Amino acid sequence: MTQTTRRRSALLTPERLAELRALPYKEYLRTPEWKRKRMGAILRADRRCQVCNSPEQLTVHHRSYKRLGDEPASDLICLCRQCHDLFSRHGRLVYA
């Protein structure tokens, strides 16, 4: 376990992590834990899409759902709505 993982995990009790992982995904996205992680991802990306550099309609996409509730920064990517929709539809970024 890395120091960053230990620090991140120390902020969550095992009970709270279990609660977060038991929530339906849409409910998890309304939790204060997710809101903090989402904002952290947006700030790390300098408030821009990490693919096209747009500052408009930013979302945060999970690269992996394995650690939902205790996501490391590497599991999250900041995307604009257009890039996120392309990725969601095709499983990768495909431009016509």
BAMARKE-310519 format. One line per 4 residues: number of its first residue (from 1); their letters; for each residue x, y, z of N, C-alpha, C, O. Coordinates in Angstrom, 2 decimals. Atoms other than C-alpha are relative to their C-alpha. Example, Ala and Ser with C-alpha at 12.3 -4.5 7.8 and 13.67 -1.06 7.14 Angstrom:
<atoms>
1 = AS = 0.89:-1.19:0.00:12.30:-4.50:7.80:0.90:1.20:0.00:1.94:1.18:0.66 | -0.82:-1.19:-0.06:13.67:-1.06:7.14:-0.77:1.09:0.73:-0.26:2.20:0.90
</atoms>
This chain:
<atoms>
1 = MTQT = 0.86:-1.19:0.00:0.00:0.00:0.00:0.90:1.24:0.00:1.81:1.35:0.82 | -0.81:-1.21:0.09:1.45:3.36:-0.99:-0.41:0.99:1.08:-1.46:0.85:1.70 | 0.31:-1.04:-1.00:1.57:6.38:1.30:-1.27:0.75:-0.38:-2.09:1.06:0.49 | 1.20:-0.71:0.45:-1.07:8.13:-0.83:-1.24:-0.83:0.25:-2.26:-0.31:0.70
5 = TRRR = 1.15:0.89:-0.24:-3.38:5.10:-0.62:-0.33:-0.05:1.48:-1.50:0.00:1.86 | 0.24:0.02:-1.45:-2.92:4.92:3.16:-0.66:1.29:0.46:-1.59:1.27:1.27 | 0.56:-1.29:-0.39:-3.65:8.64:3.51:-1.46:0.11:-0.43:-2.31:0.55:0.35 | 1.35:-0.08:0.53:-6.76:8.42:1.30:-0.92:-0.92:0.82:-2.02:-0.52:1.21
9 = SALL = 0.81:0.97:-0.74:-8.04:5.32:3.10:-0.21:0.42:1.45:-1.24:0.11:2.05 | 0.11:-0.43:-1.40:-7.39:6.88:6.52:-1.14:0.99:0.18:-1.66:1.13:1.28 | 1.08:-0.96:-0.11:-10.00:9.51:5.75:-1.37:-0.66:0.06:-2.35:-0.05:0.50 | 1.26:0.75:0.00:-12.70:6.86:5.38:0.07:-1.14:1.01:1.05:-1.88:1.05
13 = TPER = 0.06:1.18:-0.86:-13.72:4.41:8.04:-0.42:-1.18:-0.85:-1.06:-1.00:-1.89 | 0.45:1.17:0.76:-14.25:0.86:6.83:-1.53:-0.04:-0.13:-2.06:-0.48:-1.14 | 1.46:0.00:0.03:-17.93:1.29:7.70:-0.53:0.98:-1.06:-1.45:0.65:-1.81 | 0.45:-0.99:0.99:-18.31:4.45:5.60:0.33:-0.47:-1.41:-0.48:-0.28:-2.32
17 = LAEL = -0.36:0.52:1.31:-16.47:2.86:2.69:-1.00:-1.08:-0.44:-1.41:-1.11:-1.60 | 1.00:1.02:0.32:-18.86:-0.10:2.84:-1.33:0.65:-0.36:-2.01:0.20:-1.29 | 1.25:-0.73:0.33:-21.82:2.33:2.87:0.07:0.59:-1.40:-0.87:0.47:-2.18 | -0.15:-0.63:1.32:-20.47:4.19:-0.17:-0.08:-1.04:-1.10:-0.72:-0.81:-2.13
21 = RALP = -0.02:1.04:1.03:-19.88:0.98:-2.11:-1.34:-0.69:-0.15:-1.62:-1.28:-1.20 | 1.32:0.62:0.07:-23.38:-0.27:-1.31:-1.03:0.90:-0.68:-2.10:0.43:-1.08 | 0.95:-0.94:0.61:-25.05:2.85:-2.73:-0.14:-0.25:-1.50:0.83:-0.63:-2.16 | 0.12:-0.04:1.46:-26.51:2.85:-6.23:0.90:1.12:-0.52:1.08:2.13:0.16
25 = YKEY = -0.98:-0.94:0.54:-24.07:4.74:-8.47:-0.51:1.44:0.00:0.23:2.35:0.38 | 0.53:-1.37:0.06:-26.35:7.76:-8.95:-0.08:0.63:1.38:0.11:1.84:1.51 | 0.01:-0.54:-1.37:-26.71:8.14:-5.18:1.42:0.30:0.47:1.66:1.30:1.15 | -1.39:-0.25:-0.37:-22.95:7.82:-4.70:0.47:1.35:-0.55:1.21:2.06:0.12
29 = LRTP = -0.42:-1.27:0.62:-22.50:10.78:-7.08:-0.54:1.22:0.74:-0.10:2.34:0.47 | 0.53:-1.12:-0.79:-24.49:12.93:-4.62:0.65:0.12:1.38:0.30:1.00:2.16 | -0.61:-0.02:-1.33:-22.30:12.18:-1.61:1.07:1.08:0.11:1.66:1.48:-0.90 | -1.06:-0.99:-0.18:-19.91:14.73:-0.11:1.37:-0.56:-0.38:2.23:0.18:-0.85
33 = EWKR = -1.28:0.60:0.36:-17.05:12.26:-0.64:0.24:0.10:-1.51:1.33:0.47:-1.94 | -0.17:-0.10:1.45:-17.68:12.14:-4.40:0.17:1.45:-0.43:0.99:1.75:-1.30 | -0.10:-1.41:0.38:-18.17:15.90:-4.63:1.41:0.53:0.23:1.91:1.31:-0.58 | -1.38:-0.41:-0.26:-14.73:16.43:-3.03:0.95:-0.60:-1.05:1.83:0.10:-1.56
37 = KRMG = -0.87:0.65:0.99:-13.09:13.90:-5.36:-0.19:0.60:-1.38:0.77:0.80:-2.12 | 0.31:-0.60:1.31:-14.83:15.37:-8.40:0.69:1.36:-0.13:1.34:1.63:-1.14 | -0.62:-1.32:0.06:-13.67:18.88:-7.57:1.52:-0.11:-0.03:2.18:0.66:-0.72 | -1.44:0.20:0.04:-10.15:17.62:-6.90:0.48:-0.36:-1.40:1.52:0.13:-1.84
41 = AILR = -0.37:0.39:1.38:-10.05:16.01:-10.37:-0.08:1.20:-0.94:0.78:1.38:-1.79 | 0.16:-1.19:0.86:-11.31:19.21:-12.01:1.14:0.99:0.26:1.69:1.56:-0.68 | -1.08:-0.93:-0.32:-8.74:21.32:-10.17:1.35:-0.52:-0.49:2.17:0.25:-0.99 | -1.26:0.58:0.50:-5.88:18.91:-11.02:0.12:0.18:-1.51:1.22:0.31:-2.03
45 = ADRR = 0.01:-0.18:1.45:-6.91:19.28:-14.67:-0.03:1.48:-0.39:-0.18:1.81:-1.56 | 0.00:-1.45:0.24:-6.79:23.08:-14.33:-1.32:0.46:-0.62:-1.36:1.37:-1.45 | 1.36:-0.34:0.46:-10.55:23.22:-14.99:-0.15:-0.08:-1.52:-0.80:0.76:-2.14 | 0.06:0.21:1.45:-10.13:21.89:-18.54:-0.13:-1.48:-0.29:0.35:-2.32:0.46
49 = CQVC = 0.08:1.38:0.48:-11.00:18.73:-20.43:1.41:-0.50:-0.26:2.21:0.20:-0.88 | -1.34:0.55:0.16:-7.94:16.49:-20.39:0.23:-0.56:-1.40:1.32:-1.04:-1.71 | -0.15:0.47:1.38:-8.58:15.51:-24.02:0.06:1.18:-0.96:1.01:1.31:-1.73 | 0.08:-1.08:1.01:-9.62:18.64:-25.94:0.30:1.38:0.56:0.33:2.36:-0.18
53 = NSPE = -0.36:-1.25:-0.68:-8.74:21.35:-23.39:-1.16:0.99:0.15:-0.93:2.15:0.51 | 1.16:-0.88:-0.16:-12.28:22.81:-23.34:-0.28:0.25:1.49:-0.15:-0.67:2.30 | 0.38:-0.28:-1.37:-13.32:24.56:-20.12:-1.52:-0.15:0.22:-2.01:0.11:1.32 | 1.48:0.04:-0.04:-17.04:23.95:-20.88:-0.53:-1.36:0.48:0.04:-2.41:0.16
57 = QLTV = 0.77:1.18:-0.40:-19.43:21.43:-19.26:0.87:-1.16:0.45:0.83:-2.24:-0.14 | -0.94:1.02:-0.46:-16.83:19.47:-17.32:-0.69:-1.08:0.82:-1.57:-0.81:1.63 | 0.44:1.16:-0.76:-17.53:16.01:-15.98:1.25:-0.72:0.47:2.35:-0.46:-0.01 | -1.12:0.83:-0.43:-15.32:13.55:-14.14:-0.39:-1.44:-0.26:-1.42:-1.92:0.21
61 = HHRS = 0.25:1.37:0.44:-15.13:10.07:-15.62:0.84:-0.97:0.80:2.03:-0.73:1.04 | -0.74:1.07:-0.66:-14.16:6.92:-13.74:0.68:-0.86:-1.05:0.01:-1.39:-1.94 | -0.72:0.93:0.89:-11.46:4.99:-15.60:-0.24:-1.43:0.48:-0.21:-2.37:-0.31 | 0.25:1.31:-0.60:-12.17:2.10:-13.23:-1.02:0.19:1.13:-1.04:1.21:1.81
65 = YKRL = 0.98:-0.04:-1.09:-15.00:1.32:-10.83:0.40:-0.95:1.13:-0.36:-1.15:2.07 | -0.45:0.98:-0.99:-12.97:-1.20:-8.81:0.14:0.58:1.39:-0.11:-0.11:2.38 | -0.25:-0.61:-1.30:-12.19:1.26:-6.02:-1.03:1.09:0.32:-0.72:2.05:1.03 | 1.06:-0.98:-0.21:-15.48:3.18:-6.02:-0.13:0.30:1.49:-0.21:-0.61:2.32
69 = GDEP = 0.07:-0.43:-1.39:-15.71:5.18:-2.81:1.35:0.35:0.57:1.45:1.14:1.52 | -1.36:-0.27:-0.45:-11.94:5.23:-2.35:0.93:0.13:-1.21:2.04:-0.39:-1.22 | -0.72:-0.13:1.26:-10.79:6.19:-5.84:1.30:0.77:0.15:1.31:1.84:0.76 | -1.21:-0.83:0.08:-7.18:7.26:-6.32:-0.17:0.98:-1.15:-1.01:0.78:-2.03
73 = ASDL = 0.08:-1.01:1.06:-6.65:10.30:-8.53:0.18:-0.63:-1.38:-0.41:-0.16:-2.35 | -0.26:0.63:1.30:-5.41:7.99:-11.30:-1.22:-0.70:-0.58:-1.23:-1.03:-1.76 | 1.24:0.62:0.49:-8.90:6.43:-11.57:-0.95:1.02:-0.62:-1.95:0.63:-1.23 | 0.93:-1.04:0.43:-10.48:9.78:-12.49:0.63:0.87:-1.09:1.82:1.18:-1.04
77 = ICLC = -0.46:-0.89:1.06:-10.22:11.92:-15.63:-1.07:1.06:-0.23:-2.27:0.76:-0.27 | 0.91:-1.12:0.24:-11.76:15.32:-16.26:-0.24:0.11:-1.51:0.70:0.26:-2.29 | 0.38:-0.08:1.40:-13.65:15.44:-19.57:-1.12:1.00:-0.18:-1.94:1.20:0.72 | 1.16:-0.83:0.32:-15.98:17.91:-21.23:-1.14:-0.96:-0.36:-0.91:-2.15:-0.59
81 = RQCH = 1.16:0.83:0.29:-19.49:16.63:-21.93:0.15:-0.71:-1.36:-0.17:-1.90:-1.47 | -0.14:0.60:1.33:-18.72:16.03:-25.64:0.98:-1.17:0.01:0.66:-2.24:-0.51 | -0.97:1.09:-0.06:-15.60:13.94:-24.98:-0.52:-1.15:0.86:-0.30:-2.32:0.54 | 0.56:1.04:-0.85:-17.36:12.07:-22.16:-1.05:-0.81:-0.75:-1.08:-2.03:-0.66
85 = DLFS = 1.03:0.70:0.77:-20.31:11.24:-24.42:0.61:-0.90:-1.06:0.16:-2.03:-1.24 | -0.69:0.83:1.00:-17.99:10.00:-27.17:0.60:-1.24:0.66:0.47:-2.35:0.15 | -0.62:1.12:-0.69:-16.11:7.84:-24.70:-1.06:-0.99:0.49:-0.88:-2.20:0.36 | 1.06:0.89:-0.51:-19.32:6.47:-23.16:-0.65:-0.82:-1.11:-0.98:-1.99:-0.91
89 = RHGR = 0.62:0.70:1.14:-20.77:5.56:-26.56:0.90:-1.04:-0.63:0.44:-2.11:-1.02 | -0.92:0.85:0.77:-17.68:3.98:-28.07:1.02:-0.74:0.84:1.73:-1.60:0.32 | -1.00:0.62:-0.84:-15.58:2.92:-25.09:1.40:0.56:-0.24:2.38:0.11:0.36 | -1.24:-0.70:0.30:-12.86:5.17:-26.49:-0.39:1.31:-0.68:-1.55:1.50:-1.04
93 = LVYA = 0.29:-1.26:0.66:-12.60:8.62:-28.01:0.08:-0.20:-1.52:1.14:-0.54:-2.05 | 0.08:0.16:1.45:-13.72:8.49:-31.64:-0.58:1.27:-0.56:-1.69:1.66:-0.21 | 0.50:-1.22:0.64:-14.06:11.64:-33.69:-0.36:-0.30:-1.43:0.39:-0.96:-2.15 | 0.46:0.24:1.36:-16.05:11.58:-36.91:0.66:0.97:-0.96:0.40:0.92:-2.16
</atoms>
